[in-house]
Amino acid sequence: MTRDDLFSTNSKIIIELGESIAKFSPNAFILVITNPINSTVPIIAEVLKEHNVFNPKKLFGITTLDSVRLAKFVAEHFKTASDPGCYEIPIIGGHSGTTIIPLISQSKPKVELNQDELKSLVHRVQYAGDEVIEAKNGNGSATLSMAYSAFIFIEALIKIFYASIGHSGILQSTFIYLPGIPGGDEIVKRVNLDFFAVQVELGVDGAQKVKDFGTISQYEQHILSDAIVELKEIIYYFNI
């Protein structure tokens, strides 16, 4: 099933869910994991706007799976696969194909890759979903890792809301509506998009602050430029 097929099916579901949320729980935190996230998040935002209950700080597209995969692939490459969690690498852009932009130049700890290795790693992260589908002979997708990724994001929120001591400054990469969130306008100026995946500092009210992705490499800037073009086509094709 292509992402266009997913959109045709899932957009109807997302609209119905958005209508119900607007009616029965307008102040809820909304975590969207339904693909294609580059489209479903703008759609549910539009539904909420129509009901005058849209709060950009409480709507999140879950892109955590890309970060989980990237850390795993980097760990495998450097033969540290037993501890992929030791790598922190931002991912920006979107949540499909070439809109996924790993900022490997900002990896902590720093990693050294030649150009061929870098391109291969980026491509593998961007199309890891296809790899899973192929491994399952077309009979499923990455359901377990998607659930794990959702858990990571939900756990971050739980730590903020319910921990006895309390947490602040927890960062998560997420596909969000930037305007109206502190730091968001600066990103809008850089990418000329309202919806974009970036690292966000979470708080009790939701998206507390958008983290600027800073200086990136020439290669990352090149693939980011292509991603911006694709994201504009995806988001605005549906008059959102």
Phi, psi and omega in degrees: 000126179282169178291335174295319176297318178300319181297315182302319181279310190281336179298322179295319179295316181298319179298316179297318178296318179299319178298317181293318179297315180300325184278316190255336183211064187294343181262009184290151166283132184243117179249112184261120177242001181284123179279154358278117186301327179301338179252321186291327178293311175300326180295311182293329175298318180294320178298315180294323177298319180299333180261006179059035179232017184283125174235104184299339180286348184243011178244121185229130169268122186280106179250012185303330182302323179297319180292320179297314180296316182299314180300320179294315182293321178295317179298319178297317182298319183263014176057039173239034188299340180291344181218065179296339181293350180283349181259126174246111184227117180295147171232132181235175174106253182221206185223038174201135172046230186287358174278350178275116185242097176284128179265073185293336178295342181256014182301141171235116357291162182295141177239147180248119179227143172281173187298320180294317178297319180298311181297320180296318180293316179299315180298320181295320178294317183296327185241027180297328179299321178295323179298319180292315180300319179296319180296331179265012179055036177077008185259023179166173179234195186276061187295318183293313181291330174295317179296319179297319180294320176297320179301317180302315182291316180296320179299321178299318178293320180298319178301322180288316186282318195241353180296140184297325179271325181097149179232152173214161178074019177284125181260136173221139173281134183202151180269112188226171172270113191286318184301137178093350176257130180310127183090345184291321182298326179295321178291320178304318180295328182284322189248350180057041178221143176274327178255130185194148177268124178214173173280135183233137174275123183269147176216184184294339179263005180112226180289107186276322183198139175271132178269124177296141183274004169064205182280131179239165183287166179298319179295317179296322177295323180296311182287334175294319179300318178293321180296321180298317178300314181294318180297322178298317180295318182293311187289315188269351176299328183265020177057041180255000000 
